[in-house]
């Protein structure tokens, strides 16, 4: 016996599963859509970092003087410098 193809929504509705979990969201016009939030971060590639900086950072990590990875260490240092210079 071949069954007619019926949408999953119609099948669940007929079986009494209910509408809550399978209800399709209505399509809104473009004017109803909220504008996306402005991006608060930007990616940046640094030109060249001397390997001695990587080695010095690794030495700090080995001596448990920092738990930050290299990228976060750079961000923290940049934030501290900007605060000291009065930019933040």
C-alpha positions as CSV (number, residue, x, y, z in Angstrom):
1,X,0.0,0.0,0.0
2,X,1.5,3.3,-1.1
3,X,1.0,6.3,1.1
4,X,0.4,9.8,-0.3
5,X,3.2,12.2,0.4
6,X,2.1,14.5,3.1
7,X,4.2,17.2,4.9
8,X,5.6,16.3,8.2
9,X,3.6,19.2,9.7
10,X,0.3,17.8,8.4
11,X,1.1,14.3,9.5
12,X,2.0,15.4,13.0
13,X,-1.1,17.6,13.2
14,X,-3.3,14.7,12.1
15,X,-1.7,12.4,14.7
16,X,-2.5,14.8,17.5
17,X,1.1,15.6,18.3
18,X,0.2,19.2,18.5
19,X,1.3,22.4,16.9
20,X,3.8,23.9,19.3
21,X,7.0,22.0,18.3
22,X,6.2,21.9,14.5
23,X,4.7,25.3,14.0
24,X,6.3,27.1,11.1
25,X,7.4,30.7,11.8
26,X,5.5,33.2,9.6
27,X,7.6,35.1,7.1
28,X,7.9,38.8,7.9
29,X,8.4,41.5,5.5
30,X,11.9,43.1,5.3
31,X,10.6,46.2,7.2
32,X,9.8,44.0,10.3
33,X,13.3,42.6,10.5
34,X,15.5,44.2,13.1
35,X,18.8,45.7,11.9
36,X,21.7,43.5,12.8
37,X,23.9,44.6,15.6
38,X,27.0,46.5,14.7
39,X,30.1,44.3,15.0
40,X,32.1,45.2,18.1
41,X,35.4,43.5,17.2
42,X,37.6,43.4,14.1
43,X,40.2,40.9,13.1
44,X,43.7,42.2,12.5
45,X,46.8,40.5,11.3
46,X,50.0,41.8,12.7
47,X,52.9,42.3,10.3
48,X,55.8,40.6,12.0
49,X,56.4,39.6,15.6
50,X,59.9,38.7,16.6
51,X,60.4,35.1,17.7
52,X,62.0,36.4,20.9
53,X,58.6,37.7,21.9
54,X,57.1,34.2,21.5
55,X,59.9,32.8,23.5
56,X,59.6,35.3,26.3
57,X,55.9,34.7,26.5
58,X,56.4,31.0,26.6
59,X,58.9,31.5,29.5
60,X,56.2,33.4,31.4
61,X,53.8,30.6,30.8
62,X,56.3,28.0,31.9
63,X,56.9,30.0,35.2
64,X,53.1,30.4,35.7
65,X,53.4,34.2,35.5
66,X,50.6,34.3,33.0
67,X,47.8,32.0,31.9
68,X,46.9,33.9,28.8
69,X,47.7,32.6,25.3
70,X,49.8,34.8,23.1
71,X,46.8,36.5,21.4
72,X,45.1,37.3,24.6
73,X,48.4,38.5,26.1
74,X,48.8,40.9,23.3
75,X,45.2,42.2,23.8
76,X,45.8,42.7,27.5
77,X,49.0,44.5,26.9
78,X,47.4,46.7,24.3
79,X,44.5,47.5,26.7
80,X,46.9,48.4,29.5
81,X,48.9,50.7,27.1
82,X,45.8,52.5,25.9
83,X,44.6,53.1,29.4
84,X,48.0,54.4,30.4
85,X,48.0,56.8,27.4
86,X,44.6,58.0,28.3
87,X,42.8,56.6,25.3
88,X,40.5,54.3,27.3
